[in-house]
Amino acid sequence: MKNKKLIYSMHALKRSSQRSIKHSVLDLIFNEADKKVRKREGVEAIYISKRKIEQLIASNSYKKDLIEKSKNIFLLVQNNILITVVRSKNAFYRRESKFTISA
């Protein structure tokens, strides 16, 4: 457990409230995330992989229901500031973009 400090933007607070995601889940994901996908100019989508979730459950370092709630939730973070929260069933934020748009 790394225990980094997460700073919430107003947008992130609003979205987490709308999506019924508790701050304890957001802190868990932020501190234990093992996967990162760069999105744009310093913004990263971070999440906990299935393998890491299994390890956390086995280690009993967090409550099991809290770990289960962290599945399929992605945080968009820039310099320890939480920009927004995404609950995804299709793992959109995990994938790299296939195409680049050039002007």
C-alpha positions as a Python dict, from the first residue, in 0.01 Angstrom:
ca = {
    (1, 'M'): (0, 0, 0),
    (2, 'K'): (161, 323, -118),
    (3, 'N'): (-75, 575, 47),
    (4, 'K'): (-37, 859, -202),
    (5, 'K'): (-255, 1168, -157),
    (6, 'L'): (-532, 1209, -415),
    (7, 'I'): (-675, 1556, -484),
    (8, 'Y'): (-1034, 1563, -611),
    (9, 'S'): (-1149, 1811, -876),
    (10, 'M'): (-1506, 1943, -858),
    (11, 'H'): (-1588, 1748, -1173),
    (12, 'A'): (-1457, 1424, -1018),
    (13, 'L'): (-1662, 1480, -703),
    (14, 'K'): (-1975, 1533, -912),
    (15, 'R'): (-1914, 1227, -1132),
    (16, 'S'): (-1828, 996, -843),
    (17, 'S'): (-2147, 1104, -670),
    (18, 'Q'): (-2355, 1049, -987),
    (19, 'R'): (-2200, 705, -1036),
    (20, 'S'): (-2230, 605, -667),
    (21, 'I'): (-1857, 548, -625),
    (22, 'K'): (-1731, 608, -271),
    (23, 'H'): (-1412, 796, -191),
    (24, 'S'): (-1269, 486, -22),
    (25, 'V'): (-1293, 300, -355),
    (26, 'L'): (-1127, 589, -538),
    (27, 'D'): (-843, 598, -285),
    (28, 'L'): (-798, 220, -313),
    (29, 'I'): (-773, 239, -692),
    (30, 'F'): (-536, 536, -680),
    (31, 'N'): (-303, 369, -430),
    (32, 'E'): (-311, 16, -571),
    (33, 'A'): (-346, 73, -948),
    (34, 'D'): (-100, -133, -1146),
    (35, 'K'): (-215, -44, -1497),
    (36, 'K'): (-182, 293, -1668),
    (37, 'V'): (-281, 411, -2013),
    (38, 'R'): (-165, 755, -2125),
    (39, 'K'): (-454, 949, -2272),
    (40, 'R'): (-332, 1302, -2346),
    (41, 'E'): (-87, 1566, -2219),
    (42, 'G'): (0, 1408, -1886),
    (43, 'V'): (-344, 1253, -1824),
    (44, 'E'): (-346, 883, -1744),
    (45, 'A'): (-629, 635, -1708),
    (46, 'I'): (-538, 414, -1412),
    (47, 'Y'): (-706, 98, -1288),
    (48, 'I'): (-644, -224, -1098),
    (49, 'S'): (-590, -536, -1309),
    (50, 'K'): (-777, -860, -1245),
    (51, 'R'): (-456, -1026, -1126),
    (52, 'K'): (-387, -749, -875),
    (53, 'I'): (-749, -766, -750),
    (54, 'E'): (-700, -1138, -680),
    (55, 'Q'): (-375, -1062, -495),
    (56, 'L'): (-543, -794, -283),
    (57, 'I'): (-826, -1031, -190),
    (58, 'A'): (-575, -1303, -96),
    (59, 'S'): (-364, -1064, 114),
    (60, 'N'): (-662, -938, 322),
    (61, 'S'): (-514, -587, 321),
    (62, 'Y'): (-855, -436, 235),
    (63, 'K'): (-1213, -546, 288),
    (64, 'K'): (-1322, -785, 14),
    (65, 'D'): (-1636, -586, -76),
    (66, 'L'): (-1427, -270, -119),
    (67, 'I'): (-1192, -454, -357),
    (68, 'E'): (-1487, -599, -551),
    (69, 'K'): (-1632, -250, -596),
    (70, 'S'): (-1307, -132, -754),
    (71, 'K'): (-1351, -361, -1056),
    (72, 'N'): (-1408, -187, -1392),
    (73, 'I'): (-1354, 161, -1252),
    (74, 'F'): (-1101, 386, -1417),
    (75, 'L'): (-960, 710, -1283),
    (76, 'L'): (-839, 984, -1512),
    (77, 'V'): (-555, 1144, -1320),
    (78, 'Q'): (-308, 1425, -1389),
    (79, 'N'): (-36, 1504, -1132),
    (80, 'N'): (-225, 1339, -841),
    (81, 'I'): (-541, 1535, -931),
    (82, 'L'): (-843, 1320, -1005),
    (83, 'I'): (-1008, 1464, -1316),
    (84, 'T'): (-1297, 1220, -1355),
    (85, 'V'): (-1418, 870, -1275),
    (86, 'V'): (-1539, 618, -1533),
    (87, 'R'): (-1726, 295, -1471),
    (88, 'S'): (-1671, 79, -1777),
    (89, 'K'): (-1805, -260, -1878),
    (90, 'N'): (-1624, -277, -2210),
    (91, 'A'): (-1280, -169, -2082),
    (92, 'F'): (-1262, 124, -2326),
    (93, 'Y'): (-1000, 310, -2124),
    (94, 'R'): (-771, 8, -2110),
    (95, 'R'): (-713, 0, -2483),
    (96, 'E'): (-470, 213, -2676),
    (97, 'S'): (-626, 409, -2959),
    (98, 'K'): (-605, 229, -3295),
    (99, 'F'): (-594, 540, -3509),
    (100, 'T'): (-437, 881, -3481),
    (101, 'I'): (-606, 1183, -3629),
    (102, 'S'): (-377, 1416, -3814),
    (103, 'A'): (-473, 1755, -3953),
}
